[in-house]
Amino acid sequence: MLEGSWLPLIWMRNGERRFKRILPKLLEDIDTLSAQCGVEACVITKCPRDTRPTIWASPAMTEKFLEANKEVEVDHLLKKKRRLEDKFVKLKQLQELDEKLKEKKR
C-alpha cells in the first residue's frame, strides 16, 4: 500500500567498503520487514563505481513506488509554490502601504 510516504536520501560515510558490507544485511532486513508486516518495499542503491543501481523488488513494484514518490514530490513543490506566491502578494501589499505612508508624511 503506497501512501506516498518515503524516507530521506542519506549519504553513507566511510565509503564503498562499508556500503558493500552493509548492503546484504540491509536487503535481508527489508525483506523480513516486508514479509512480517505485509508492506511493500523497494530498495534502490548505487555505489559510485557501479554503472547500474542495485534494485531489490520487482521492477513493476519499483516503478509503482517511484511514480508514487514523484507525485508526492510534485504536490510538495506545488504547495511550496503557493506559499511563496502568497508571501509575494503580501510583500507587494506591504510595499504599497509603505509607499502610501511615505506620501502622507510628505
C-alpha positions in Angstrom: 0.0 0.0 0.0 1.7 3.2 -1.1 0.6 6.2 0.8 3.2 8.4 -0.6 5.5 8.2 2.4 9.2 7.9 1.8 12.5 8.1 3.7 15.0 10.8 3.0 18.1 10.1 1.0 21.1 9.7 3.3 24.7 9.5 2.0 26.9 6.9 3.7 30.2 7.9 5.2 33.3 5.8 5.1 33.0 4.9 1.5 32.4 2.0 -0.7 33.7 -0.8 1.6 31.1 0.0 4.3 28.4 0.2 1.6 29.2 -3.3 0.2 29.4 -4.7 3.7 26.1 -3.3 4.8 24.0 -3.9 1.6 23.3 -7.6 2.0 22.1 -7.1 5.6 20.0 -4.1 4.6 18.3 -6.1 1.9 17.7 -9.0 4.3 16.2 -6.6 6.9 13.9 -5.0 4.3 12.8 -8.4 3.1 12.0 -9.5 6.6 10.1 -6.3 7.3 8.2 -6.6 4.1 7.2 -10.2 4.8 6.3 -9.8 8.5 4.5 -6.5 8.3 2.8 -7.1 5.0 4.1 -3.9 3.5 5.5 -3.3 0.0 9.1 -2.1 -0.1 11.8 -1.5 -2.6 15.4 -0.5 -2.2 17.4 1.3 -4.9 21.1 1.7 -4.2 24.0 2.8 -6.3 27.7 2.6 -5.5 29.8 5.4 -7.0 31.7 2.9 -9.2 28.7 0.9 -10.4 27.2 1.8 -13.7 23.7 0.5 -12.8 21.9 0.7 -9.5 21.0 -2.4 -7.4 17.3 -2.8 -7.2 15.6 -5.1 -4.7 11.9 -5.7 -5.5 10.0 -6.5 -8.6 10.6 -4.0 -11.5 6.8 -3.3 -11.5 6.7 -2.6 -7.8 9.8 -0.4 -8.1 8.2 1.6 -10.9 5.0 2.0 -8.9 6.9 3.2 -5.9 8.9 5.7 -7.9 5.8 7.1 -9.5 4.0 7.5 -6.2 7.0 9.4 -4.8 7.2 11.6 -7.8 3.5 12.6 -7.3 4.2 13.4 -3.6 7.2 15.5 -4.6 5.2 17.4 -7.2 2.4 18.0 -4.6 5.0 19.3 -2.1 6.5 21.6 -4.7 3.1 23.0 -5.7 2.3 23.7 -2.0 5.7 25.4 -1.6 5.0 27.5 -4.8 1.6 28.6 -3.4 3.2 29.6 -0.1 5.8 31.6 -1.9 3.2 33.3 -4.1 1.2 34.2 -1.0 4.3 35.7 0.6 5.0 37.6 -2.6 1.5 39.1 -2.7 1.8 40.1 1.0 5.1 41.7 0.3 3.7 43.7 -2.6 0.8 44.9 -0.4 3.3 45.9 2.3 5.3 47.9 -0.2 2.2 49.7 -1.4 1.2 50.5 2.1 4.7 51.7 2.9 4.6 54.0 -0.2 1.2 55.4 0.8 2.5 56.1 4.3 5.6 57.9 2.9 3.4 60.0 0.7 1.2 61.0 3.6 4.2 62.0 5.7 5.4 64.4 3.0 
